[in-house]
Amino acid sequence: MTAEIFDADTRKVAPRLGARIAVRRLRPLALMAPSLVALGLFTYWPVLSVAIDSLYARRLGARASVFVGLDNYVRLLRDDKFAAALINNLIYLAATVVPSLILALAFALLLRRSTAFNRALRALLFFPTVVPLIAAAALWTFLFLPTIGLIDYYLGSFLPVSVNWIGDERTALAAISFVTVWKNAGYYMLFYLAALQAMPHELIEAAILDGAGPWQRLRHVILPLLAPTTSFVAVIAFIQAITTVDHVIVMTRGGPGDSTTLLLYYVFTTATEVHDIGKAAAATVLTLALLLLVSGAGIRVFERRGGDAN
């Protein structure tokens, strides 16, 4: 009799328990649903749309399109301007990512002590980050003006030279690279400051007791502990170097010649000036593939070194 009552109670409780488990499992999906919908509409669908456009020949403003398969990619890879944009972007990456990380680390090491003077310097170094890139580009365009620009004005006080910084093919790419470093180094400094403050000081003290000098502590203790942060910041710097083009539009418009034409600016001009949507879409897909490849590699390094550090 007791067993029968127990079985009856179990049959009554089981559906309620199953419903509660189902609700618990569906609750995370319900909470994530708005974000997933927004992500699908504004991220994944545009990417899919661009990938589809890269397989068609279509002009800007024209409704008709013809399926051409991979022909847009073939034309893209044969385009000398695309090759020049790719080379320029690789040079721009090396000229911005590496100096930005070195300066950010140097600033963080010099200002890691929390004093009033250091906090003021941190704010001063971080200030370029909050300046809109278009405004920063307009400011530096004025500073780079030959003869009347402030840089040439003060440089002329010491040297009898006048350099057309953004009008000369030999210096234009270096000029826009300098603006990028000026704007981003203070932002990357914050990541290194956070990592330095979270670093176990016992290891540094032990290195001091072992007789390690400042350079030895930096090389054998601090830099290995900062490796995960460096990997993470390098990925951010790489993405920003590929996806920011406002300063190029304001300062040089890809010139003189094609000396400052970067990948994203090439996509922009191909779509809006040449009106070749299919080719611009193909360039976008290749650029996105490059971003995913490098970002994925950086995240793997970040996770592996983070695990080693722990």
ABEGO torsion letter per residue (X at the ends): XAAAAAAAAAAAAAAAAAAAAAAAAAAAAAAAAAAAAAAAAAAAAAAAAAAAAAABBBBBGBABBBBAEAAAAAAAAABAAAAAAAAAAAAAAAAAAAAAAAAAAAAAAAAABBBAAAAAAAAAAAAAAABBAAAAAAAAAAAABBGABAAAAAAAAABBBBBBAAABAAAAAAAAAAAAAAAAAAAAAAAAAAAAAABBAAAAAAAAAAGBBAAAAAAAAAAAAAAAAAAAAAAAAAAAAAABAAAAAAAAGGOBEAAABBAAAAAAAAAAAAGBAAAAAAAAAAAAAAAAAAAAAAAAAAAAAAAAAX
